[in-house]
């Protein structure tokens, strides 16, 4: 028997979090298909780390823009924020090293 596999539509959800203003991270953009591609492209242009997690994206896509993530997602989203913070620190060190080398030249 042949199983029909439904092609999964690409989706993207962007989260924002300002610890001085927000109680929890919130959805700042969401889209499927071409709009998802634009969200991902913009993130890459802005050097914002992109992480793939289809199950989490499915769950977050049910939230409205501006809506804070529910408490049951705090742990998994905290892991993503730690990942983003680590990437930012790596990028900052890399930029500092490049700036140093330019000054020494």
Number of C-alpha atoms within 10 A of each C-alpha: 3 4 5 6 6 6 6 8 9 14 20 26 22 20 19 15 15 10 9 6 7 11 11 17 21 21 19 15 17 20 17 15 12 13 15 19 15 14 19 21 14 12 14 12 9 9 12 15 16 16 11 9 9 13 8 13 16 13 12 23 18 10 16 14 16 13 15 19 19 12 9 8 13 13 10 10 17 13 11 15 17 11 15 16 13 13 15 15 12 12 13 12 12 12 12 12 12 12 11 11 10 9 8 7 5
